Amino acid sequence: MWFRLRIFILSIFIPFCLSAQDITWKNIPADSLKDLTDIISQIRKKDTKKEAIERQKHHIQIGVFPAIGYTLQTGFAIVVSANAVIYKKHRSPKDSTSLPSTISASISISQKSQVIAPVQATLYFNNNRTILISDYRYLKYPSYTYGLGMNTSPQDSTLLSYQYFKFHQSILFQVHPHIYIGAGYVLDYFWNVRQVYDQQTPSDFQKYGSTPTSFSSGVTFNFMRDTRDNPINAYKGSYINFILAPRLQFLGSNTNWTSMLLEYRTYIRFPNSSPNILALWSYNWLTLGGVPPYLMLPSTGWDKTFNTGRGYIQGRFRSNNMLDAEAEYRIQLTRNGLFGMVVFTNFESFSNINTWQFGTPAPAGGLGLRIKLNKYSRTNIAIDYGFGRQGSKGFFVNLGEAF
């Protein structure tokens, strides 16, 4: 689920039915594993082997995750999240190496009249030679901000109310196996931006220079290297993503400013004879020039999938430059693949505003449960509990892995 929800699950059926099999850890065929669809079929006394054959024929694998949750920011929320993995029909041997396309979407409606609706897609064409990457989003989202830099506390919180529309679209072309370059267009529009409660002293939001609307429009220059075997849940490979994004007044932006994203992920089977994966993630979001709108500054949990800094509330740290390093050890608990767990840790550091002087990193960590929703796309329901400094703690739920 793309919206990071500090949530306790109130309604989702999770059948605790295990069926261990005498299989080796390496090269386990998907048919030998189990997911929630298989368990539901068993409960309904369906022919699981016949249904597995039918599922394998489908070139689109879909996972849907409904839940009811609670967070300090949203109150109670109804959430429906889904993703689809699209496999190309092979018409020739050359097509057999085509990577699967992915589409993810969710909608959340809270008791505080918040609406969160992201749609994201990565689509491969021409036998991996062309990639379309889309990130669209609508938010009606009162949320807390805690000031700028690392020297802030939960008592510094300020409630902001705003609406947000995001349209990011890029196209990349293969220049070498697994290496792509391209360009795109980005638009970020905030309106009805206001501080909900007046304070005796001006907040960092007000000091920074608040406006009821902001419009950022620009182009991107993209570089990507991707050797992962699966974009939703990789067992091996690595991923490098570089995006330079100047926002330009002649394209309608309120001001000229430039951001840069440098991201790296790698996945290592450890030990080599096990199904367990050590996943590492570095996410660095920098402002190279100009003054971004306050709500466009790098911030905890405001990456593309809302996952950086598990252990801290979204927006806990914010400034013009952000460094984030994360590690996660993914353990398969049952031989049938239905259940797994993770242990994770992360460190975030933000610069003092408008400088390159970074503060002491904020550590966080936690544990998580994994439940296989779709064994063919490797989609897991991920339920994590994280904790950080100054008493920060909470649940984090995703459809798919955090990274």
RODRENZA-541241 format. One record per residue (C-alpha): x, y negated, z; residue number from 1. Coordinates in Angstrom, 3 decimals, always signed. Each point is the difference from the previous one (the first is absolute). Example, Ala and Ser with C-alpha at 12.3 -4.5 7.8 and 13.67 -1.06 7.14 Angstrom:
REM RODRENZA-541241
{{+12.300 +4.500 +7.800} 1}
{{+1.370 -3.440 -0.660} 2}
END
This chain:
REM RODRENZA-541241
{{+0.000 +0.000 +0.000} 1}
{{+1.532 -3.254 -1.208} 2}
{{-1.448 -2.115 +2.894} 3}
{{+2.155 +0.574 +3.097} 4}
{{-2.544 +0.832 +2.699} 5}
{{+0.911 +0.356 +3.679} 6}
{{-2.732 +2.484 +0.363} 7}
{{-1.389 +2.838 +2.016} 8}
{{-1.976 +2.335 -2.203} 9}
{{-3.629 +0.157 +1.032} 10}
{{-1.446 +2.001 -2.854} 11}
{{+1.956 +2.241 -2.301} 12}
{{-0.288 +3.728 +0.002} 13}
{{+3.395 +1.690 +0.286} 14}
{{-0.400 +3.774 -0.003} 15}
{{+2.750 +1.611 +2.068} 16}
{{+0.153 +3.196 -2.019} 17}
{{+3.480 +1.338 -0.771} 18}
{{+0.917 +2.797 -2.353} 19}
{{+3.726 +0.672 +0.243} 20}
{{+1.529 +1.889 -2.886} 21}
{{+3.255 +1.868 -0.396} 22}
{{+1.671 -2.320 -2.501} 23}
{{+3.382 -1.643 -0.236} 24}
{{+0.436 -3.713 +0.553} 25}
{{+1.570 -0.803 -3.364} 26}
{{-1.964 -0.327 -3.243} 27}
{{-3.347 +0.801 +1.593} 28}
{{-2.712 -0.045 -2.699} 29}
{{-2.915 -2.269 +0.784} 30}
{{-2.402 +2.936 -0.207} 31}
{{+1.732 +1.537 +3.029} 32}
{{-0.759 -3.109 +2.099} 33}
{{-3.228 -1.160 +1.590} 34}
{{-1.733 -3.370 +0.195} 35}
{{-3.284 -1.305 +1.386} 36}
{{-1.828 +0.932 -3.205} 37}
{{+1.012 +3.631 +0.507} 38}
{{-1.146 -0.075 +3.627} 39}
{{-3.357 -1.506 -0.944} 40}
{{-0.415 +2.700 -2.672} 41}
{{+0.711 +2.675 +2.612} 42}
{{-2.575 -1.491 +2.346} 43}
{{-2.533 -0.050 -2.823} 44}
{{+1.001 +3.606 -0.863} 45}
{{+1.053 -0.927 -3.516} 46}
{{+2.387 +2.034 -2.151} 47}
{{+3.212 -1.939 +0.776} 48}
{{+2.067 +1.732 -2.689} 49}
{{-2.544 -0.856 -2.670} 50}
{{-0.240 -3.597 +1.195} 51}
{{+3.811 -0.313 +0.037} 52}
{{+0.123 +1.093 -3.644} 53}
{{-2.632 -2.608 -0.865} 54}
{{+1.850 -2.727 +1.914} 55}
{{+3.251 +0.788 -1.819} 56}
{{-1.730 -0.601 -3.331} 57}
{{-0.763 -3.585 +1.002} 58}
{{+2.487 -2.580 -1.231} 59}
{{-1.291 -2.503 +2.546} 60}
{{+0.432 +0.803 +3.697} 61}
{{-2.051 -2.243 +2.295} 62}
{{+0.207 -0.438 +3.767} 63}
{{-2.658 -1.881 +1.999} 64}
{{+0.303 -0.918 +3.697} 65}
{{-2.988 -1.521 +1.886} 66}
{{+0.409 -1.100 +3.618} 67}
{{-1.289 -2.273 +2.732} 68}
{{+2.618 -1.827 +1.998} 69}
{{+0.728 -2.782 +2.432} 70}
{{+2.719 -2.639 +0.129} 71}
{{+0.566 -3.187 +1.960} 72}
{{-0.082 -1.975 -3.251} 73}
{{-3.059 +1.592 -1.587} 74}
{{-2.069 +1.470 +2.805} 75}
{{-1.861 +3.035 -1.324} 76}
{{+0.498 +0.593 -3.710} 77}
{{-1.386 +2.337 -2.617} 78}
{{+2.754 +1.084 -2.394} 79}
{{-0.089 +2.006 -3.212} 80}
{{+3.324 +0.635 -1.715} 81}
{{+0.782 +2.017 -3.121} 82}
{{+2.859 +0.797 -2.305} 83}
{{+0.265 +1.787 -3.321} 84}
{{+2.954 +1.713 -1.625} 85}
{{-0.340 +0.352 -3.777} 86}
{{+2.044 +2.650 -1.787} 87}
{{+0.519 -0.255 -3.746} 88}
{{-1.324 +2.829 -2.143} 89}
{{+3.047 +1.570 -1.640} 90}
{{-0.341 +0.104 -3.771} 91}
{{+3.648 +0.780 -0.647} 92}
{{+3.107 +1.067 +1.983} 93}
{{+1.094 -3.655 +0.089} 94}
{{-3.079 -0.859 +2.046} 95}
{{+0.846 +2.493 +2.747} 96}
{{+2.216 -2.522 +1.764} 97}
{{-2.663 -2.720 +0.149} 98}
{{-0.352 -1.478 +3.469} 99}
{{-3.436 -0.164 +1.646} 100}
{{-1.809 -3.331 +0.134} 101}
{{-1.514 -1.142 +3.292} 102}
{{-2.939 -2.222 +0.932} 103}
{{-0.809 -0.968 +3.601} 104}
{{-2.944 -1.983 +1.319} 105}
{{-1.781 -0.648 +3.265} 106}
{{-2.674 -2.163 +1.532} 107}
{{-0.354 -0.925 +3.652} 108}
{{-2.856 -1.922 +1.596} 109}
{{+0.280 -1.039 +3.644} 110}
{{-2.399 -1.219 +2.654} 111}
{{+1.799 -3.375 -0.168} 112}
{{-1.188 -0.455 -3.610} 113}
{{+3.407 +0.832 -1.437} 114}
{{+0.291 +1.600 -3.417} 115}
{{+3.184 +1.650 -1.284} 116}
{{+0.016 +1.386 -3.541} 117}
{{+3.323 +0.848 -1.697} 118}
{{+0.442 +1.852 -3.304} 119}
{{+3.463 +1.151 -1.064} 120}
{{+1.133 +2.062 -2.965} 121}
{{+3.149 +1.306 -1.641} 122}
{{-0.743 +1.332 -3.483} 123}
{{+2.522 +1.809 -2.235} 124}
{{-0.262 -0.003 -3.796} 125}
{{+2.077 +1.232 -2.965} 126}
{{+1.574 +2.880 +1.933} 127}
{{+1.211 -2.274 +2.827} 128}
{{+1.392 -2.671 -2.325} 129}
{{-2.559 -2.649 +1.049} 130}
{{-1.416 -0.742 +3.468} 131}
{{-2.868 -2.320 +0.915} 132}
{{+0.045 -1.032 +3.666} 133}
{{-3.092 -1.706 +1.443} 134}
{{-0.704 -1.449 +3.448} 135}
{{-3.370 -1.707 +0.459} 136}
{{-1.468 -0.996 +3.329} 137}
{{-2.856 -1.901 +1.612} 138}
{{+0.024 -0.854 +3.708} 139}
{{-2.465 -1.815 +2.180} 140}
{{+2.238 +0.332 +2.971} 141}
{{+0.218 -1.933 +3.249} 142}
{{+3.336 +1.095 +1.488} 143}
{{+2.533 -0.997 +2.597} 144}
{{+3.352 -1.656 -0.616} 145}
{{+2.621 -0.208 +2.735} 146}
{{+2.236 -2.826 -1.090} 147}
{{+3.234 -0.069 -1.988} 148}
{{+3.228 +1.872 +0.592} 149}
{{+0.906 +2.709 +2.511} 150}
{{-0.282 -2.003 +3.249} 151}
{{-3.771 +0.242 +0.346} 152}
{{-2.308 +1.872 +2.346} 153}
{{-3.546 +1.422 -0.227} 154}
{{-1.164 -3.042 +1.986} 155}
{{+0.951 -2.197 -2.985} 156}
{{-2.850 +1.414 -2.085} 157}
{{-2.133 -2.264 -2.189} 158}
{{-3.135 +1.232 -1.741} 159}
{{-0.197 -0.987 -3.672} 160}
{{-2.989 +0.455 -2.268} 161}
{{+0.318 +0.163 -3.771} 162}
{{-0.923 +1.738 -3.228} 163}
{{+2.606 +1.333 -2.401} 164}
{{+0.075 +1.216 -3.594} 165}
{{+3.101 +1.725 -1.362} 166}
{{+0.715 +0.897 -3.634} 167}
{{+3.429 +1.517 -0.703} 168}
{{+0.590 +1.703 -3.352} 169}
{{+3.256 +1.158 -1.566} 170}
{{+1.192 +2.181 -2.857} 171}
{{+3.305 +1.887 +0.009} 172}
{{+1.883 +1.719 -2.816} 173}
{{+2.421 +2.888 +0.291} 174}
{{+3.573 -0.901 -0.955} 175}
{{+1.567 +3.215 +1.308} 176}
{{-1.446 +3.127 +1.626} 177}
{{-1.593 -1.112 +3.304} 178}
{{+1.050 -3.658 -0.513} 179}
{{-2.479 -2.738 -0.982} 180}
{{+0.057 -3.741 -0.548} 181}
{{-2.955 -2.280 -0.632} 182}
{{-1.965 -3.094 +0.894} 183}
{{-3.351 -0.990 +1.394} 184}
{{-2.375 -2.674 +1.226} 185}
{{-0.965 -0.671 +3.632} 186}
{{-2.838 -2.083 +1.417} 187}
{{-0.777 -0.500 +3.700} 188}
{{-2.927 -2.240 +0.944} 189}
{{-1.017 -0.802 +3.591} 190}
{{-3.056 -2.104 +0.826} 191}
{{-2.030 -1.017 +3.064} 192}
{{+3.228 +0.176 +2.001} 193}
{{-0.423 -1.381 +3.507} 194}
{{+1.116 +0.463 +3.568} 195}
{{-3.031 +1.292 +1.894} 196}
{{+0.758 -1.512 +3.429} 197}
{{+1.643 -3.298 +0.874} 198}
{{+3.033 +0.147 +2.288} 199}
{{+1.495 -2.552 +2.363} 200}
{{+3.281 +0.107 -1.903} 201}
{{+0.316 +0.373 -3.776} 202}
{{+0.498 +3.598 -1.150} 203}
{{+2.806 +1.065 -2.333} 204}
{{-2.671 +0.300 -2.682} 205}
{{-0.839 -3.693 +0.407} 206}
{{+3.636 -1.077 +0.313} 207}
{{+0.926 +1.874 -3.176} 208}
{{-2.519 -2.003 -1.997} 209}
{{-3.443 +1.552 -0.247} 210}
{{-2.415 -0.566 -2.880} 211}
{{-3.514 +1.399 -0.503} 212}
{{+1.000 +1.505 -3.351} 213}
{{+3.188 +1.214 -1.654} 214}
{{+0.600 +1.198 -3.545} 215}
{{+3.170 +1.827 -0.990} 216}
{{+0.484 +1.007 -3.623} 217}
{{+3.146 +1.299 -1.634} 218}
{{+1.854 +2.670 -1.912} 219}
{{+2.054 +2.983 +1.117} 220}
{{+3.142 +1.657 -1.263} 221}
{{+0.046 +3.670 +0.959} 222}
{{+2.587 +2.767 +0.299} 223}
{{-0.884 +3.500 +1.173} 224}
{{+1.808 +3.311 +0.320} 225}
{{-2.215 +2.911 +1.025} 226}
{{+1.131 +3.636 +0.286} 227}
{{-2.718 +1.123 +2.459} 228}
{{-1.808 +3.239 -0.799} 229}
{{-3.323 -1.408 +1.247} 230}
{{-0.946 -3.659 +0.622} 231}
{{-2.519 +0.804 +2.775} 232}
{{+2.055 +2.460 +2.040} 233}
{{+3.552 +0.514 -1.251} 234}
{{+2.035 +3.070 +0.923} 235}
{{+3.142 -1.245 -1.737} 236}
{{+1.432 -2.887 -1.990} 237}
{{+0.370 -3.718 +0.588} 238}
{{-1.674 -3.269 -0.939} 239}
{{+1.466 -3.472 -0.585} 240}
{{-2.275 -2.980 -0.637} 241}
{{+1.224 -3.547 -0.701} 242}
{{-2.415 -2.859 -0.689} 243}
{{+0.968 -3.644 -0.552} 244}
{{-3.107 -2.202 +0.047} 245}
{{+0.231 -3.756 -0.691} 246}
{{-3.303 -1.838 +0.570} 247}
{{-0.237 -2.919 -2.387} 248}
{{-2.057 -3.172 +0.002} 249}
{{-0.451 +0.020 -3.760} 250}
{{-1.840 +3.338 +0.441} 251}
{{-2.333 -1.570 +2.575} 252}
{{+1.937 +0.616 +3.214} 253}
{{-0.323 -2.731 +2.639} 254}
{{+3.793 -0.081 +0.383} 255}
{{+3.080 +1.614 -1.500} 256}
{{+1.442 +2.779 +2.149} 257}
{{+1.707 +3.354 -0.553} 258}
{{-0.100 +3.300 +1.861} 259}
{{+2.072 +3.151 -0.411} 260}
{{-0.812 +3.565 +1.023} 261}
{{+2.668 +2.701 +0.272} 262}
{{-1.295 +3.421 +1.028} 263}
{{+1.679 +3.395 +0.300} 264}
{{-1.390 +3.422 +0.957} 265}
{{+1.610 +3.418 +0.063} 266}
{{-1.243 +3.477 +0.933} 267}
{{+2.264 +2.786 +1.265} 268}
{{-0.980 +3.582 +0.850} 269}
{{+1.480 +0.626 +3.445} 270}
{{+0.967 +2.676 +0.827} 271}
{{+0.302 +1.093 -3.594} 272}
{{-1.648 +3.366 +0.710} 273}
{{-3.118 -1.598 +1.536} 274}
{{-2.974 -1.949 -1.414} 275}
{{+0.804 -2.952 +2.285} 276}
{{+0.850 -3.367 -1.545} 277}
{{+2.089 -2.888 +1.287} 278}
{{-1.407 -3.160 -1.634} 279}
{{+1.827 -3.341 +0.132} 280}
{{-1.363 -3.413 -1.007} 281}
{{+1.573 -3.445 -0.268} 282}
{{-2.333 -2.920 -0.759} 283}
{{+1.500 -3.476 -0.365} 284}
{{-2.212 -2.991 -0.866} 285}
{{+1.825 -3.301 -0.465} 286}
{{-0.775 -3.600 -0.978} 287}
{{+2.663 -1.297 -2.393} 288}
{{-1.316 -3.525 -0.446} 289}
{{-2.911 -2.341 +0.614} 290}
{{-2.659 +0.106 +2.703} 291}
{{-2.574 +2.823 -0.206} 292}
{{-3.484 -0.483 +1.474} 293}
{{-0.143 +1.167 +3.615} 294}
{{-2.037 +3.112 -0.827} 295}
{{+2.474 +0.961 -2.761} 296}
{{+2.988 +0.120 +2.350} 297}
{{+1.503 +3.474 +0.609} 298}
{{-1.751 +1.608 +2.968} 299}
{{-0.406 +3.289 +1.863} 300}
{{-2.412 +2.338 -1.737} 301}
{{-0.461 -2.187 -3.073} 302}
{{+1.911 +2.167 -2.459} 303}
{{-1.920 +1.431 -2.945} 304}
{{-1.464 +2.870 +2.033} 305}
{{-0.201 -1.724 +3.430} 306}
{{+2.447 +2.409 +1.628} 307}
{{+3.182 -1.757 +1.123} 308}
{{+0.619 -0.161 +3.722} 309}
{{-2.323 +2.729 +1.282} 310}
{{-0.172 -0.657 +3.723} 311}
{{-0.836 -3.701 -0.409} 312}
{{-3.227 -1.728 -0.888} 313}
{{-0.233 -1.371 -3.522} 314}
{{+1.514 -3.490 -0.151} 315}
{{+1.902 +0.419 +3.268} 316}
{{+3.201 -1.508 -1.472} 317}
{{+0.177 -2.524 -2.828} 318}
{{+2.591 -2.237 -1.649} 319}
{{+1.483 -0.763 -3.408} 320}
{{+2.401 +2.999 +0.043} 321}
{{-0.596 +3.570 +1.169} 322}
{{+2.193 +3.111 +0.332} 323}
{{-1.637 +3.338 +0.809} 324}
{{+1.550 +3.488 +0.381} 325}
{{-2.081 +3.112 +0.693} 326}
{{+0.618 +3.741 +0.418} 327}
{{-2.492 +2.847 +0.246} 328}
{{+0.524 +3.723 +0.554} 329}
{{-2.851 +2.018 -1.515} 330}
{{-0.541 +3.468 +1.471} 331}
{{-2.251 +2.692 -1.443} 332}
{{-1.701 +1.626 +3.007} 333}
{{-1.857 +2.852 -1.692} 334}
{{+1.177 +2.247 -2.822} 335}
{{-3.229 -0.592 -1.874} 336}
{{+0.813 -3.733 -0.143} 337}
{{-3.262 -1.147 +1.574} 338}
{{+1.598 -1.718 +2.991} 339}
{{+3.184 -1.988 +0.425} 340}
{{+1.469 -2.642 +2.261} 341}
{{+2.437 -2.899 -0.260} 342}
{{+2.372 -1.841 +2.286} 343}
{{+0.800 -3.547 -1.132} 344}
{{+1.969 -3.072 +0.968} 345}
{{+0.489 -3.446 -1.510} 346}
{{+1.838 -3.276 +0.546} 347}
{{-1.126 -3.405 -1.257} 348}
{{+1.833 -3.305 +0.049} 349}
{{-1.197 -3.405 -1.177} 350}
{{+2.063 -3.125 -0.514} 351}
{{-0.528 -3.275 +1.764} 352}
{{-2.305 -2.009 -2.240} 353}
{{+1.727 -1.515 -3.032} 354}
{{+3.355 +1.548 +0.925} 355}
{{+1.957 +3.202 -0.596} 356}
{{+0.655 +0.557 +3.706} 357}
{{-1.717 +3.244 +0.989} 358}
{{-1.151 +0.779 +3.531} 359}
{{+0.513 +3.184 +2.013} 360}
{{-1.905 +2.841 -1.742} 361}
{{-3.290 +1.117 +1.530} 362}
{{-0.004 +3.805 +0.433} 363}
{{-3.054 +2.247 -0.191} 364}
{{-0.715 +3.710 -0.279} 365}
{{-2.608 +2.668 +0.407} 366}
{{-1.509 +3.361 -0.903} 367}
{{-2.570 +1.036 -2.545} 368}
{{-2.262 +2.832 -1.140} 369}
{{-0.378 +1.044 -3.642} 370}
{{-3.020 +1.863 -1.398} 371}
{{+0.095 +1.190 -3.612} 372}
{{-2.917 -1.491 -1.906} 373}
{{+1.048 +1.102 -3.496} 374}
{{+2.775 +2.562 -0.482} 375}
{{+0.360 -0.631 -3.741} 376}
{{+0.626 -3.754 +0.296} 377}
{{+1.702 +0.515 +3.429} 378}
{{-2.311 -2.587 +1.553} 379}
{{+0.016 +0.011 +3.795} 380}
{{-2.206 -1.708 +2.550} 381}
{{+2.594 -1.777 +2.144} 382}
{{-0.866 -0.904 +3.598} 383}
{{+2.869 -1.698 +1.850} 384}
{{+0.433 -1.461 +3.464} 385}
{{+2.726 -2.643 +0.190} 386}
{{+1.434 -2.226 +2.705} 387}
{{+2.385 -2.949 +0.069} 388}
{{+1.331 -2.606 +2.377} 389}
{{-2.042 -2.251 +2.328} 390}
{{-2.595 +2.746 +0.496} 391}
{{-0.975 +0.218 -3.668} 392}
{{-1.740 +3.292 -0.899} 393}
{{-2.807 +1.425 -2.079} 394}
{{-1.254 +2.480 -2.581} 395}
{{+0.813 -0.260 -3.719} 396}
{{-1.943 +1.981 -2.611} 397}
{{+0.762 +0.510 -3.684} 398}
{{-1.174 +2.105 -2.892} 399}
{{+3.414 +1.124 -1.230} 400}
{{+3.373 -0.533 +1.602} 401}
{{+1.150 -3.356 +1.340} 402}
{{+2.777 -0.037 -2.638} 403}
END
